[in-house]
Amino acid sequence: KDLTIREVNALLDELYMAESKQNRSVFLKIVTTMCGREVFWLCRIILKDMKMGMSKDSMLKHFHPKALDIFNCSSSLKKV
């Protein structure tokens, strides 16, 4: 079964909220449901190493003039 973006986001939230002892089990739950390519991109997202030739700053500036400031204050794309 493919994961939706909502499901991946929920799992990433769970990973973020987990205590260090639980991180391994939450991460394994994520990667065992994904194919290799999806795990590759997920790791790049987690490590913020997209290498797409475009930084988060320039992407957010194109989205909305104040998006970068909002993101830098909150680290939340929902608020942006």
C-alpha positions as CSV (number, residue, x, y, z in Angstrom):
1,K,0.0,0.0,0.0
2,D,1.3,3.4,-0.9
3,L,1.4,6.1,1.8
4,T,-0.4,9.3,1.3
5,I,1.4,12.6,2.0
6,R,-0.9,12.9,5.1
7,E,0.2,9.5,6.3
8,V,3.9,10.3,5.8
9,N,3.4,13.6,7.6
10,A,1.7,11.9,10.5
11,L,4.6,9.4,10.7
12,L,7.1,12.2,10.6
13,D,5.2,14.0,13.4
14,E,5.3,10.7,15.4
15,L,9.1,10.4,14.8
16,Y,9.6,14.0,15.9
17,M,7.5,13.5,19.1
18,A,9.1,10.1,20.0
19,E,11.6,9.8,22.7
20,S,15.1,8.8,21.6
21,K,14.4,5.1,22.6
22,Q,11.3,5.0,20.3
23,N,13.0,6.8,17.3
24,R,14.3,3.5,15.8
25,S,11.0,1.7,15.9
26,V,9.1,4.7,14.4
27,F,11.7,5.1,11.7
28,L,11.5,1.4,10.9
29,K,7.7,1.6,10.7
30,I,8.2,4.4,8.1
31,V,10.9,2.8,5.9
32,T,9.3,-0.7,5.9
33,T,6.2,0.7,4.2
34,M,8.1,2.6,1.5
35,C,10.1,1.5,-1.5
36,G,13.8,2.3,-1.8
37,R,13.3,5.5,-3.9
38,E,10.7,6.8,-1.4
39,V,13.1,6.1,1.5
40,F,15.9,7.9,-0.3
41,W,13.8,11.1,-0.8
42,L,12.4,10.9,2.7
43,C,15.9,10.8,4.2
44,R,16.9,13.7,2.0
45,I,13.9,15.6,3.3
46,I,14.7,14.8,6.9
47,L,18.3,15.8,6.5
48,K,17.3,18.8,4.4
49,D,19.6,17.8,1.7
50,M,17.4,18.1,-1.4
51,K,20.1,19.2,-3.9
52,M,17.5,20.4,-6.3
53,G,19.3,23.6,-7.2
54,M,16.8,25.6,-5.3
55,S,16.9,26.3,-1.6
56,K,13.9,26.4,0.8
57,D,14.4,30.1,1.0
58,S,13.9,30.7,-2.7
59,M,11.0,28.2,-2.9
60,L,9.2,30.0,0.0
61,K,9.8,33.4,-1.5
62,H,8.0,32.3,-4.7
63,F,5.1,31.0,-2.6
64,H,4.4,34.2,-0.7
65,P,6.5,37.3,0.2
66,K,6.2,36.7,3.9
67,A,6.4,32.9,3.8
68,L,10.2,32.7,4.6
69,D,9.8,34.9,7.7
70,I,6.8,32.9,8.9
71,F,8.6,29.6,8.3
72,N,11.8,30.8,10.1
73,C,9.8,31.8,13.1
74,S,7.5,28.7,13.3
75,S,9.2,25.9,11.3
76,S,5.7,25.0,10.3
77,L,4.5,24.8,6.7
78,K,0.9,24.7,7.9
79,K,1.4,28.3,9.1
80,V,2.9,29.4,5.9
